[in-house]
């Protein structure tokens, strides 16, 4: 690395990412019920519990957060290494990842406080930040396999899961506000789940079949299907829609990986 290319702003960016990552991990611990916090599934009157809506994943689905937070912690440490200080890619991504971590912490705190409408605004912003970060990853070249895993892989997993979480969050707020969908509740669930599948297919198309977002999105959708078949509210239609969405995302992702992609600019 050419030290002459390093600017004071690079050190600031690295420090900001580390600090925000620590805050986000502490917030996640609070959101899990540690330090006296209320677990997310019990907060806000249980609006985000696995049996709250037809879009809610079963409880085991949330284990993916452990992998995402582990990846984000590893990213924060790795990006702070001297060898990464002047990385052009990290200069573009650093503050966006920090913003995603801050929004994640804000989302947890808003749910803990019972501010469901605020939580929707926050998670939509989080989704937008992650989508932009993912596009930066897709349009730039990784320096090696470590960067591919810690940057592209982590951001992709994070984005795919937040796609599912956003759909579940918005649905939970509508239900908490009294909207049940009436006799057409299954129809609404099917529409939302197929839209999630369409988003996953679009991400696969835009990134020429990157696996990480597809894996986490499909993980979430599979657990939505499990919840609807084994728990309440029971909905075969929603379960089938979730599995159809999984199949569509998998087919599109694999197809684009087989096709290959044009060279990515440096």
C-alpha positions in Angstrom: 0.0 0.0 0.0 1.4 3.4 -0.9 1.3 5.4 2.3 1.3 8.7 0.3 -2.2 7.8 -0.8 -3.6 7.7 2.7 -5.6 10.7 3.9 -6.7 11.6 7.5 -10.3 11.1 6.3 -9.5 7.4 5.8 -8.5 7.0 9.5 -11.7 8.8 10.5 -13.8 6.5 8.3 -12.2 3.4 9.8 -12.8 4.6 13.3 -16.4 5.5 12.7 -17.1 2.0 11.3 -15.5 0.4 14.4 -17.4 2.6 16.8 -20.8 2.1 15.1 -20.2 -1.6 14.8 -19.7 -1.8 18.6 -22.9 0.2 19.2 -24.9 -2.0 16.8 -23.6 -5.2 18.4 -24.6 -3.9 21.9 -28.0 -2.9 20.6 -28.4 -6.4 19.1 -27.6 -7.9 22.5 -30.3 -5.7 24.1 -32.7 -6.8 21.4 -32.0 -10.4 22.2 -33.1 -9.8 25.8 -29.7 -9.3 27.3 -29.0 -6.4 29.7 -32.7 -6.2 30.7 -33.9 -5.6 27.2 -37.1 -7.2 25.8 -36.6 -9.8 23.1 -37.7 -8.4 19.7 -40.4 -11.0 19.4 -42.0 -10.0 22.7 -41.6 -6.2 22.2 -44.3 -3.9 20.8 -47.0 -6.2 22.1 -45.6 -9.2 20.1 -46.3 -7.5 16.7 -43.1 -9.1 15.3 -43.6 -12.6 16.8 -43.6 -15.7 14.6 -47.4 -16.1 14.9 -48.3 -12.4 14.5 -48.8 -12.4 10.7 -48.8 -14.6 7.6 -45.4 -13.2 6.6 -43.5 -13.8 9.9 -40.8 -16.4 9.7 -40.5 -19.1 12.3 -38.2 -18.5 15.3 -35.2 -20.5 14.0 -34.9 -18.1 11.0 -33.6 -15.4 13.2 -30.4 -17.5 13.9 -29.1 -15.9 10.7 -28.5 -12.7 12.7 -25.7 -14.4 14.5 -23.9 -15.0 11.2 -24.6 -11.5 10.0 -23.3 -9.8 13.1 -20.3 -12.0 13.2 -19.6 -11.0 9.6 -20.1 -7.4 10.3 -17.8 -7.5 13.3 -15.1 -9.2 11.1 -15.7 -6.6 8.4 -15.2 -3.8 11.0 -11.9 -5.2 12.2 -10.6 -6.0 8.7 -11.4 -2.6 7.2 -9.5 -1.0 10.1 -6.2 -2.8 9.2 -3.5 -0.6 7.8 -3.5 -2.5 4.5 -7.1 -1.4 3.9 -6.8 2.2 4.9 -6.6 3.6 1.4 -8.8 1.0 -0.4 -10.8 2.8 -3.1 -13.6 0.3 -2.6 -13.8 0.8 1.2 -13.7 4.5 0.7 -17.0 4.1 -1.3 -18.5 1.5 1.1 -17.3 2.4 4.6 -19.8 5.1 5.6 -22.6 3.2 3.9 -21.9 0.1 6.0 -21.6 2.3 9.1 -25.0 3.8 8.2 -26.5 0.4 7.9 -25.2 -0.5 11.4 -26.6 2.7 12.9 -30.0 2.1 11.3 -30.0 -1.5 12.5 -29.4 -0.2 16.1 -32.1 2.4 15.6 -34.6 -0.2 14.4 -34.0 -2.4 17.4 -34.5 0.6 19.8 -37.6 1.7 18.0 -39.2 -1.7 18.3 -38.1 -1.9 21.9 -39.9 1.4 22.5 -43.0 0.2 20.7 -42.7 2.7 17.9 -43.8 0.5 15.1 -44.3 3.2 12.5 -40.9 4.5 13.2 -39.5 1.0 12.8 -40.9 0.8 9.3 -39.3 4.1 8.2 -36.0 2.9 9.7 -36.0 -0.5 8.1 -37.0 0.9 4.7 -34.0 3.3 5.0 -31.8 0.3 6.0 -33.0 -1.6 3.0 -32.1 1.3 0.7 -28.7 1.7 2.2 -27.9 -2.0 1.8 -29.2 -2.0 -1.7 -26.9 0.8 -2.7 -24.0 -0.9 -0.9 -24.7 -4.1 -2.7 -24.7 -2.3 -6.1 -21.3 -0.8 -5.3 -20.1 -4.3 -4.6 -21.6 -5.7 -7.8 -20.0 -2.9 -9.9 -16.5 -3.0 -8.4 -13.8 -5.6 -8.2 -12.8 -7.4 -5.0 -9.1 -7.6 -4.2 -9.3 -11.2 -3.2 -11.2 -13.9 -1.5 -11.0 -12.4 2.0 -12.6 -9.2 0.7 -15.2 -11.1 -1.2 -16.3 -12.9 1.9 -16.1 -10.0 4.4 -17.5 -7.3 2.1 -19.5 -8.8 -0.8 -20.7 -11.9 1.2 -21.6 -10.0 4.4 -23.4 -7.2 2.7 -25.2 -9.7 0.4 -26.4 -11.8 3.4 -27.5 -8.7 5.3 -29.4 -7.4 2.3 -31.2 -10.6 1.5 -32.4 -11.0 5.1 -33.5 -7.4 5.4 -35.7 -7.9 2.3 -37.6 -10.5 4.2 -37.5 -8.5 7.4 -38.9 -5.4 5.7 -41.9 -7.3 4.3 -42.6 -8.9 7.7 -42.2 -5.5 9.5 -44.6 -3.6 7.2 -47.1 -6.4 7.4 -46.8 -6.5 11.2 -47.5 -2.8 11.4 -50.6 -3.1 9.2 -51.9 -5.9 11.3 -51.2 -4.1 14.6 -53.1 -1.1 13.2 -56.1 -3.3 12.6 -55.8 -4.3 9.0 -56.4 -8.0 8.8 -57.0 -8.3 5.0 -60.4 -9.9 5.8 -61.2 -12.9 3.7 -58.4 -12.0 1.3 -55.7 -12.2 4.0 -54.1 -15.1 2.2 -54.2 -13.2 -1.1 -52.3 -10.3 0.4 -49.8 -12.7 1.9 -49.2 -14.4 -1.4 -48.7 -11.0 -3.2 -46.2 -9.9 -0.6 -44.2 -13.1 -0.7 -44.1 -13.2 -4.5 -42.9 -9.6 -4.5 -40.1 -10.7 -2.1 -39.2 -13.4 -4.6 -39.3 -10.9 -7.4 -36.9 -8.7 -5.5 -34.5 -11.6 -5.0 -34.7 -12.5 -8.7 -33.9 -8.8 -9.5 -30.9 -8.9 -7.2 -29.7 -12.0 -8.9 -30.1 -10.4 -12.4 -28.4 -7.2 -11.3 -25.4 -9.0 -9.7 -25.1 -11.8 -12.3 -26.1 -14.5 -9.7 -24.4 -13.5 -6.5 -25.2 -16.2 -4.0 -25.2 -14.3 -0.6 -28.4 -12.3 -1.0 -30.2 -15.3 -2.5 -29.2 -17.6 0.3 -30.4 -15.3 3.1 -33.6 -14.3 1.3 -34.4 -18.0 0.6 -33.6 -18.9 4.2 -36.1 -16.4 5.4 -38.8 -17.5 3.0 -38.4 -21.2 3.8 -38.9 -20.4 7.4 -42.0 -18.4 6.5 -43.3 -21.5 4.8 -42.5 -23.6 7.9 -44.3 -21.2 10.2 -47.4 -21.1 8.0 -47.6 -24.9 7.8 -46.8 -25.8 11.4 -48.1 -22.8 13.4 -50.6 -20.0 13.5 -51.8 -18.3 11.5 -52.0 -21.4 9.4 -51.9 -20.7 5.6 -51.1 -23.2 3.0 -51.4 -20.5 0.3 -48.8 -18.4 2.0 -46.5 -21.4 2.5 -46.8 -22.4 -1.2 -46.1 -18.8 -2.3 -43.0 -18.6 -0.1 -41.7 -21.9 -1.6 -42.5 -20.7 -5.2 -40.5 -17.5 -4.4 -37.6 -19.6 -3.2 -37.7 -21.7 -6.3 -37.8 -18.6 -8.6 -34.9 -16.9 -6.8 -32.8 -20.1 -6.9 -33.4 -20.7 -10.6 -32.6 -17.1 -11.6 -29.5 -17.0 -9.4 -28.1 -20.3 -10.8 -29.0 -19.3 -14.3 -27.1 -16.0 -14.2 -24.1 -17.7 -12.5 -24.0 -20.3 -15.3 -24.2 -17.5 -17.9 -21.3 -15.6 -16.3 -20.8 -11.9 -16.3 -18.9 -9.3 -18.2 -15.6 -8.0 -16.6 -16.1 -5.7 -13.6 -14.2 -2.4 -13.7 -11.5 -1.9 -11.1 
